[in-house]
Amino acid sequence: MNSCIYYSINLVTNLVTIAIAQRQNILYMSNHKHFDLVVNLAITACASWEYRKEIGTLPSPSSFAPKYLILKRSIEATLDFFTGKERWGPKIILLKVTFLPAKTLLLLFLKRNTSCMKVADKVRNKIEKLPEGYVFGYDDFNIEQNEESALKVALFRLVKAGTIDRLSKGRFYKPQKGIVGNLNPDEYEIVKDLLFENQKPIGYITGYGIFNRFGFTTQLSNVIQIGTNFDKKQIQRGRYKIKFVRQWNTITNNNIYLLQLLDCIRYIKNIPDATVNQSFQRLTFLTKELSPKDIRTFASLALNYPSQARSLTGALLEKLNYNDLADRLFRSLKATTYFNVNISSDLIPNKQKWRIQ
């Protein structure tokens, strides 16, 4: 205990915070009337309380009243008692609290938490190197398990200082400064942790973000859609609602663009600020840019899509003179199924063949 710093705290208030006291992992529960204040102080280290530094050797425990408590584990305070101000670190660890005979005085056994200072430095150094708009979480920091608490405190303080912004629980980003304030990260950064597992793709961005990126519409949305092979419940990240769309084909790095094009065909009636005719014309242009090899893969992937998407894809490929691939899609359609798509006969002259009404 010789390495500790000793403080006596003058309790100047009778306010108690019982809820905070009850949450603590205390080995021995003291019945002292100021117990709640002691625990509250240990957690928040309220700067408004008066304190003075005690210089000297540690008095013998026998000279104090028998009412004292030992913490089962150290509690970290957020105030630097050496300066009296909040700061990055090092933080203080409260080792022991002893009540003095004067009833209104208590002795805190404190020491610096140097490991917290090291974690804070690691966090700041890493964030300084990150590009603006980069989204990260706790797993991006190479720290020991016993340093997780210090990591969370360091990130909280960076948010409070405006250095980083909080996107959602456990997710943060380094903001890009705009004319009217900080800019939001792009949608890939927001959901990138949901797109890969062990460096293999398990999802891809689709829906509104792709409609905009592929030139179908200029509208933006706070809904981000992800194509995935598994059904998942939607989640919320900040102001963004993340929805998952079922994809029946295996997702690979090589076929994501083709799947995105097929999704545009699948949801052609849902593209905002664009008519079906305009969207089909844009799809025709984008498909025409594909290589013959990609066209064959495109047609093969389309076979696993709903029947309306297969019909429109087949009509599109027939228009581009890929008749063998179009015939394969045509044979996959049921003879009794028709599709209500308000598209011009100028774009699909043989609408009746493809059962498009």
C-alpha positions as CSV (number, residue, x, y, z in Angstrom):
1,M,0.0,0.0,0.0
2,N,3.0,2.3,0.2
3,S,2.6,3.2,-3.4
4,C,-0.8,4.6,-2.8
5,I,-1.9,8.2,-2.3
6,Y,-4.1,8.9,0.6
7,Y,-6.9,11.5,0.7
8,S,-9.4,12.5,3.4
9,I,-12.7,13.6,2.0
10,N,-14.9,16.0,3.8
11,L,-18.5,14.9,3.3
12,V,-20.4,18.2,2.8
13,T,-23.7,16.8,1.7
14,N,-26.2,14.2,3.0
15,L,-27.4,13.3,-0.5
16,V,-27.3,9.6,-1.2
17,T,-27.5,7.5,-4.4
18,I,-28.8,4.2,-3.2
19,A,-29.3,2.8,-6.8
20,I,-25.6,3.3,-7.6
21,A,-24.5,1.7,-4.3
22,Q,-26.7,-1.3,-4.8
23,R,-25.0,-2.0,-8.2
24,Q,-21.5,-2.3,-6.7
25,N,-19.7,-5.6,-6.1
26,I,-18.9,-5.0,-2.5
27,L,-17.5,-7.8,-0.3
28,Y,-18.6,-6.3,3.0
29,M,-21.5,-3.9,3.2
30,S,-20.9,-1.2,5.8
31,N,-23.9,0.2,7.6
32,H,-22.3,3.6,7.8
33,K,-24.7,6.4,7.0
34,H,-22.3,7.8,4.4
35,F,-21.8,4.5,2.6
36,D,-23.9,5.5,-0.4
37,L,-21.9,8.7,-0.8
38,V,-18.6,6.8,-0.7
39,V,-19.6,4.5,-3.5
40,N,-21.0,7.3,-5.5
41,L,-17.8,9.3,-5.1
42,A,-15.7,6.2,-6.1
43,I,-17.6,6.0,-9.4
44,T,-18.1,9.6,-10.4
45,A,-15.3,11.4,-8.4
46,C,-17.5,14.5,-8.3
47,A,-15.2,17.5,-8.6
48,S,-17.5,19.6,-6.3
49,W,-16.5,17.7,-3.2
50,E,-13.7,19.2,-1.1
51,Y,-10.6,17.1,-0.7
52,R,-7.1,17.6,0.6
53,K,-4.0,15.6,0.2
54,E,-2.7,13.7,3.3
55,I,1.1,13.4,3.5
56,G,2.6,10.8,5.7
57,T,2.6,7.1,6.5
58,L,-0.5,5.0,6.6
59,P,-2.1,5.0,10.0
60,S,-2.7,1.7,11.7
61,P,-6.2,0.3,11.0
62,S,-6.6,-0.3,14.7
63,S,-6.7,3.5,15.3
64,F,-9.9,3.8,13.3
65,A,-13.4,2.8,14.1
66,P,-14.2,-0.7,13.0
67,K,-16.5,0.4,10.2
68,Y,-14.7,0.1,6.9
69,L,-15.2,-1.6,3.6
70,I,-12.9,-3.5,1.3
71,L,-13.7,-3.5,-2.4
72,K,-13.9,-6.9,-4.0
73,R,-12.4,-5.4,-7.2
74,S,-11.0,-2.0,-7.9
75,I,-13.3,0.8,-9.0
76,E,-12.0,3.3,-11.5
77,A,-12.8,7.0,-11.0
78,T,-12.9,9.4,-13.9
79,L,-11.4,12.4,-12.1
80,D,-7.6,12.9,-11.9
81,F,-7.2,13.7,-8.2
82,F,-3.7,15.0,-8.8
83,T,-5.1,17.9,-10.9
84,G,-8.7,18.0,-9.8
85,K,-9.8,18.0,-13.5
86,E,-11.2,15.5,-15.8
87,R,-8.6,14.3,-18.3
88,W,-7.6,11.5,-20.6
89,G,-5.6,9.7,-17.9
90,P,-4.2,8.3,-16.0
91,K,-7.3,7.5,-14.1
92,I,-7.5,6.7,-10.4
93,I,-8.1,3.3,-8.9
94,L,-9.9,3.2,-5.5
95,L,-8.4,0.4,-3.5
96,K,-10.0,0.8,-0.1
97,V,-12.2,3.2,1.9
98,T,-11.8,3.6,5.7
99,F,-14.2,5.6,7.9
100,L,-12.5,7.9,10.5
101,P,-13.7,8.3,14.1
102,A,-15.0,11.9,13.3
103,K,-17.9,10.3,11.4
104,T,-17.9,12.9,8.7
105,L,-14.4,12.0,7.4
106,L,-13.2,9.0,5.4
107,L,-9.9,7.9,4.0
108,L,-9.6,6.8,0.4
109,F,-6.7,4.6,-0.8
110,L,-5.9,5.6,-4.3
111,K,-3.3,4.9,-7.0
112,R,-2.8,5.8,-10.6
113,N,-4.0,3.4,-13.3
114,T,-1.1,3.6,-15.7
115,S,-2.6,0.9,-18.0
116,C,-5.5,3.2,-18.7
117,M,-3.1,5.9,-19.8
118,K,-1.5,3.5,-22.2
119,V,-4.8,2.5,-23.7
120,A,-5.9,6.1,-24.1
121,D,-2.6,6.8,-26.0
122,K,-3.2,3.8,-28.2
123,V,-6.7,4.9,-29.0
124,R,-5.7,8.5,-29.9
125,N,-2.8,7.4,-32.0
126,K,-4.9,4.9,-34.0
127,I,-7.7,7.4,-34.6
128,E,-5.3,10.1,-35.7
129,K,-4.2,7.8,-38.6
130,L,-7.8,6.9,-39.6
131,P,-9.3,8.6,-42.7
132,E,-12.3,10.9,-42.2
133,G,-15.6,9.0,-42.5
134,Y,-14.0,5.7,-41.3
135,V,-16.3,3.6,-39.1
136,F,-14.8,1.4,-36.4
137,G,-15.7,-0.5,-33.3
138,Y,-14.0,-2.0,-30.2
139,D,-12.6,-4.9,-32.2
140,D,-10.5,-2.5,-34.3
141,F,-8.2,-1.9,-31.3
142,N,-5.6,-4.5,-30.3
143,I,-6.0,-4.5,-26.6
144,E,-6.0,-7.0,-23.8
145,Q,-9.3,-8.2,-22.3
146,N,-8.6,-6.5,-19.0
147,E,-8.2,-3.2,-20.9
148,E,-11.7,-3.2,-22.4
149,S,-13.1,-0.8,-19.7
150,A,-10.3,1.7,-20.3
151,L,-11.0,1.5,-24.1
152,K,-14.7,2.3,-23.6
153,V,-13.8,5.3,-21.4
154,A,-11.3,6.6,-23.9
155,L,-13.8,6.4,-26.8
156,F,-16.5,8.1,-24.6
157,R,-14.2,11.0,-23.9
158,L,-13.3,11.4,-27.6
159,V,-17.0,11.5,-28.4
160,K,-17.5,14.1,-25.7
161,A,-14.5,16.1,-27.1
162,G,-16.0,16.0,-30.6
163,T,-13.0,14.1,-32.0
164,I,-15.2,11.2,-33.1
165,D,-18.9,10.7,-33.3
166,R,-21.0,7.7,-32.1
167,L,-22.9,5.9,-34.8
168,S,-24.6,3.3,-32.7
169,K,-23.8,1.1,-29.7
170,G,-20.2,0.1,-30.0
171,R,-19.7,1.8,-33.4
172,F,-18.0,5.1,-33.9
173,Y,-16.6,7.1,-36.8
174,K,-14.1,9.9,-37.5
175,P,-16.3,12.7,-38.9
176,Q,-15.6,14.6,-42.1
177,K,-16.0,18.3,-41.6
178,G,-18.7,19.9,-43.8
179,I,-19.8,23.5,-44.3
180,V,-22.8,23.1,-41.9
181,G,-21.3,20.5,-39.6
182,N,-20.0,17.0,-39.5
183,L,-20.9,14.7,-42.5
184,N,-22.3,11.3,-42.0
185,P,-20.2,8.3,-43.2
186,D,-21.1,6.7,-46.5
187,E,-23.4,3.6,-46.4
188,Y,-20.6,1.1,-47.0
189,E,-18.8,2.3,-43.9
190,I,-22.0,2.1,-41.9
191,V,-22.6,-1.6,-42.7
192,K,-19.2,-3.0,-43.8
193,D,-19.0,-5.2,-40.7
194,L,-22.2,-6.9,-41.9
195,L,-20.8,-7.7,-45.4
196,F,-17.9,-9.9,-44.6
197,E,-17.1,-12.8,-42.3
198,N,-13.5,-14.2,-42.2
199,Q,-12.7,-12.0,-45.2
200,K,-15.4,-13.7,-47.3
201,P,-18.5,-11.8,-48.5
202,I,-21.7,-12.7,-46.8
203,G,-23.7,-9.7,-48.0
204,Y,-23.7,-6.8,-50.3
205,I,-25.4,-3.4,-50.5
206,T,-28.5,-3.3,-52.7
207,G,-31.8,-1.3,-52.8
208,Y,-31.9,2.4,-52.6
209,G,-28.2,2.9,-52.4
210,I,-27.6,1.0,-55.6
211,F,-30.5,2.8,-57.4
212,N,-28.7,6.0,-56.7
213,R,-25.2,4.7,-57.5
214,F,-26.3,3.1,-60.8
215,G,-27.9,6.3,-62.0
216,F,-31.6,5.3,-61.7
217,T,-32.5,8.1,-59.2
218,T,-30.9,11.0,-57.4
219,Q,-32.8,10.4,-54.2
220,L,-31.1,9.2,-51.1
221,S,-32.6,7.3,-48.2
222,N,-31.9,6.5,-44.6
223,V,-32.8,2.9,-45.3
224,I,-29.8,0.7,-46.2
225,Q,-30.7,-2.7,-47.8
226,I,-28.3,-5.6,-47.7
227,G,-28.6,-8.8,-49.8
228,T,-27.8,-11.9,-47.8
229,N,-28.3,-15.6,-48.0
230,F,-30.0,-15.7,-44.6
231,D,-33.1,-14.1,-43.2
232,K,-32.3,-11.4,-40.6
233,K,-34.2,-8.9,-38.6
234,Q,-33.7,-5.3,-39.4
235,I,-31.5,-3.2,-37.2
236,Q,-31.0,0.5,-36.4
237,R,-27.7,2.3,-36.5
238,G,-28.1,6.0,-35.7
239,R,-30.6,7.4,-38.1
240,Y,-30.2,4.5,-40.5
241,K,-32.5,1.6,-40.7
242,I,-30.8,-1.5,-42.1
243,K,-33.0,-4.1,-43.8
244,F,-31.9,-7.5,-45.2
245,V,-33.1,-8.8,-48.5
246,R,-33.0,-12.6,-49.3
247,Q,-30.6,-13.6,-52.0
248,W,-30.9,-17.2,-53.3
249,N,-27.5,-17.2,-55.2
250,T,-24.2,-17.8,-53.4
251,I,-22.6,-14.4,-52.9
252,T,-19.0,-14.0,-54.2
253,N,-16.7,-11.1,-54.9
254,N,-17.1,-11.7,-58.6
255,N,-20.9,-11.7,-58.8
256,I,-22.0,-8.9,-56.5
257,Y,-22.3,-6.4,-59.3
258,L,-24.4,-8.8,-61.3
259,L,-26.6,-9.5,-58.3
260,Q,-27.1,-5.8,-57.8
261,L,-28.2,-5.4,-61.4
262,L,-30.7,-8.2,-61.0
263,D,-32.0,-6.6,-57.8
264,C,-32.7,-3.5,-59.9
265,I,-34.8,-5.6,-62.2
266,R,-36.5,-7.4,-59.3
267,Y,-37.5,-4.1,-57.7
268,I,-38.0,-2.0,-60.9
269,K,-41.4,-0.8,-59.8
270,N,-40.0,0.4,-56.5
271,I,-37.2,2.7,-57.8
272,P,-38.1,6.2,-56.5
273,D,-38.3,9.2,-58.8
274,A,-38.2,7.1,-61.9
275,T,-40.7,5.4,-64.2
276,V,-40.5,1.7,-65.2
277,N,-39.7,2.8,-68.7
278,Q,-36.8,5.0,-67.6
279,S,-35.4,2.3,-65.3
280,F,-35.6,-0.4,-68.0
281,Q,-33.8,1.9,-70.5
282,R,-31.0,2.4,-67.9
283,L,-30.9,-1.4,-67.2
284,T,-30.5,-2.0,-71.0
285,F,-27.6,0.4,-71.1
286,L,-25.8,-1.2,-68.1
287,T,-26.4,-4.8,-69.3
288,K,-25.1,-3.9,-72.7
289,E,-21.8,-2.9,-71.0
290,L,-21.2,-6.4,-69.6
291,S,-18.8,-8.9,-71.2
292,P,-20.2,-12.0,-72.9
293,K,-18.9,-14.1,-70.0
294,D,-20.6,-11.9,-67.5
295,I,-23.8,-12.0,-69.6
296,R,-23.9,-15.8,-69.3
297,T,-23.3,-15.6,-65.5
298,F,-26.0,-12.9,-65.4
299,A,-28.6,-15.1,-67.0
300,S,-27.6,-18.1,-64.9
301,L,-28.0,-16.1,-61.7
302,A,-31.4,-14.8,-62.9
303,L,-32.8,-18.3,-62.8
304,N,-32.9,-18.2,-59.0
305,Y,-34.9,-15.0,-58.9
306,P,-38.7,-14.6,-58.7
307,S,-40.6,-15.2,-62.0
308,Q,-41.3,-11.5,-62.8
309,A,-37.5,-10.8,-62.6
310,R,-36.8,-13.8,-64.8
311,S,-39.4,-12.6,-67.3
312,L,-37.9,-9.1,-67.5
313,T,-34.3,-10.4,-67.6
314,G,-35.2,-12.7,-70.5
315,A,-36.9,-9.9,-72.4
316,L,-33.9,-7.7,-71.9
317,L,-31.4,-10.4,-73.1
318,E,-33.6,-11.1,-76.1
319,K,-33.5,-7.4,-76.9
320,L,-29.7,-7.6,-76.8
321,N,-29.7,-10.7,-79.1
322,Y,-28.7,-13.2,-76.5
323,N,-31.5,-15.5,-77.7
324,D,-30.2,-18.8,-76.3
325,L,-29.9,-17.3,-72.8
326,A,-33.3,-15.7,-73.2
327,D,-34.9,-19.0,-74.2
328,R,-33.5,-20.7,-71.1
329,L,-35.2,-18.1,-68.9
330,F,-38.4,-18.3,-71.0
331,R,-38.6,-22.0,-70.3
332,S,-38.4,-21.4,-66.6
333,L,-41.7,-19.5,-66.6
334,K,-45.1,-21.0,-65.9
335,A,-47.5,-20.8,-68.8
336,T,-50.4,-19.5,-66.6
337,T,-48.4,-16.7,-64.9
338,Y,-48.7,-13.1,-66.0
339,F,-46.9,-10.0,-64.7
340,N,-48.4,-6.6,-64.2
341,V,-45.5,-4.3,-65.3
342,N,-46.4,-0.9,-66.8
343,I,-43.7,-0.9,-69.5
344,S,-43.9,0.4,-73.1
345,S,-44.2,-1.9,-76.0
346,D,-41.5,0.2,-77.7
347,L,-39.1,-1.2,-75.1
348,I,-40.4,-4.7,-75.1
349,P,-42.2,-5.4,-78.4
350,N,-43.0,-9.0,-77.6
351,K,-44.5,-8.3,-74.2
352,Q,-47.2,-11.0,-74.8
353,K,-44.5,-13.7,-75.2
354,W,-43.0,-12.7,-71.9
355,R,-46.5,-12.5,-70.3
356,I,-46.0,-8.9,-69.3
357,Q,-49.2,-6.9,-69.1
